[in-house]
């Protein structure tokens, strides 16, 4: 018996959600980003990264706005095809500013039954200069 995989990025709901996920982070702040967020994330999405731990779509949209304000115009791109299995994905990404790469990381995503991103756990593989990805756990 020969099994043929007929899933493509346009028919695979997880792959489509990852495309929207990247578009969300690349989008300018405002109503369009919020609309894209509603199409990408579960309402109770949980986002955990070295410097942020947010719950809910509103908090995530706010974080994305803070990120844009802090870093300016950046582009997040995939460093290869995401790894998908069951309700999980591993997305290796790279951040660019003015055409130059300045950071890399890996996001582990889980999806709800509707194909929306339910959780995001971010790992920083190559931090920006001067950034301590482990500072979140230190006492002041």
C-alpha positions as CSV (number, residue, x, y, z in Angstrom):
1,X,0.0,0.0,0.0
2,X,1.3,3.4,-1.0
3,X,0.3,6.4,1.2
4,X,0.4,9.8,-0.5
5,X,0.5,12.9,1.6
6,X,-2.0,15.4,0.0
7,X,-1.7,18.0,2.7
8,X,-0.2,21.3,1.5
9,X,0.3,24.6,3.3
10,X,-3.0,25.8,1.9
11,X,-5.0,22.7,3.1
12,X,-3.1,21.9,6.3
13,X,-4.7,24.1,9.1
14,X,-1.5,24.1,11.2
15,X,0.7,25.2,8.3
16,X,-1.9,27.9,7.5
17,X,-1.9,29.0,11.2
18,X,1.9,29.3,11.1
19,X,1.7,31.5,8.0
20,X,-0.8,33.8,9.9
21,X,1.5,33.6,13.0
22,X,4.4,35.0,11.0
23,X,2.2,37.6,9.3
24,X,0.9,38.7,12.8
25,X,4.4,39.5,14.1
26,X,5.3,41.2,10.8
27,X,2.2,43.4,10.7
28,X,2.1,47.0,11.8
29,X,0.3,47.7,15.1
30,X,-3.4,48.5,14.8
31,X,-6.8,47.1,14.0
32,X,-5.5,44.9,11.2
33,X,-3.0,43.2,13.5
34,X,-5.8,42.6,16.0
35,X,-8.0,41.1,13.3
36,X,-5.2,38.9,12.2
37,X,-4.6,37.9,15.8
38,X,-8.3,36.8,16.1
39,X,-7.8,34.6,13.0
40,X,-4.5,33.1,14.3
41,X,-4.8,32.7,18.1
42,X,-7.3,31.1,20.5
43,X,-9.0,33.7,22.7
44,X,-7.1,32.3,25.7
45,X,-3.8,31.9,24.0
46,X,-0.8,31.5,26.4
47,X,2.5,33.1,25.2
48,X,5.7,32.4,27.2
49,X,9.1,33.8,26.2
50,X,12.2,34.7,28.2
51,X,11.0,38.3,28.8
52,X,7.2,37.9,28.6
53,X,4.5,35.6,29.9
54,X,1.1,36.7,28.6
55,X,-2.3,35.1,28.6
56,X,-5.2,36.0,26.3
57,X,-5.4,37.6,22.8
58,X,-5.6,41.2,24.1
59,X,-2.4,40.8,26.1
60,X,-0.6,39.2,23.1
61,X,-1.7,42.0,20.8
62,X,-0.4,44.5,23.4
63,X,2.9,42.6,23.6
64,X,3.3,42.7,19.8
65,X,2.7,46.4,19.9
66,X,5.4,46.9,22.6
67,X,7.7,44.7,20.6
68,X,7.2,46.9,17.5
69,X,7.7,50.1,19.5
70,X,10.9,48.8,21.1
71,X,12.5,47.3,18.0
72,X,11.0,49.3,15.1
73,X,10.3,47.8,11.7
74,X,11.5,44.2,11.8
75,X,10.7,41.1,9.8
76,X,10.3,37.6,11.2
77,X,11.0,34.8,8.8
78,X,11.1,31.0,9.1
79,X,14.5,29.4,9.0
80,X,13.1,26.4,7.3
81,X,10.0,24.3,7.1
82,X,8.2,24.0,10.4
83,X,8.1,20.6,12.0
84,X,4.5,19.5,12.5
85,X,3.1,16.6,14.4
86,X,-0.2,16.0,16.2
87,X,-1.3,19.3,17.6
88,X,2.3,20.8,17.8
89,X,4.7,22.7,15.7
90,X,8.3,23.7,16.0
91,X,9.0,27.0,14.1
92,X,12.7,28.1,13.8
93,X,12.7,31.8,13.1
94,X,15.0,34.7,12.4
95,X,14.5,38.5,12.9
96,X,15.8,41.0,10.4
97,X,16.1,44.8,10.7
98,X,17.3,46.9,7.8
99,X,18.0,43.7,5.9
100,X,20.4,42.3,8.6
101,X,19.7,39.3,10.8
102,X,20.0,40.2,14.4
103,X,18.3,37.3,16.3
104,X,17.2,33.7,16.0
105,X,14.9,31.6,18.0
106,X,12.5,28.6,18.1
107,X,8.8,28.8,18.9
108,X,6.9,25.7,20.0
109,X,3.3,26.1,19.1
110,X,0.3,24.0,20.1
111,X,-3.1,24.2,18.3
112,X,-6.7,23.9,19.6
113,X,-9.2,21.7,17.8
114,X,-10.1,24.6,15.5
115,X,-6.5,25.0,14.3
116,X,-5.9,28.2,16.2
117,X,-2.6,28.7,18.1
118,X,-3.3,27.8,21.8
119,X,0.1,28.1,23.3
120,X,3.5,29.6,22.2
121,X,6.8,28.8,24.0
122,X,9.7,30.8,22.7
123,X,13.4,29.9,23.0
124,X,16.1,32.3,22.0
125,X,18.8,30.5,19.9
126,X,20.9,33.6,19.0
127,X,20.0,36.7,21.1
128,X,20.4,40.2,19.9
129,X,23.7,41.9,21.1
130,X,23.3,42.9,24.8
131,X,20.2,40.7,25.4
132,X,20.3,38.2,28.3
133,X,17.6,35.6,27.5
134,X,17.9,34.2,31.0
135,X,17.4,37.5,32.9
136,X,13.7,36.8,33.5
137,X,14.4,34.4,36.3
138,X,16.8,36.5,38.3
139,X,16.1,38.5,41.3
140,X,16.6,42.3,41.1
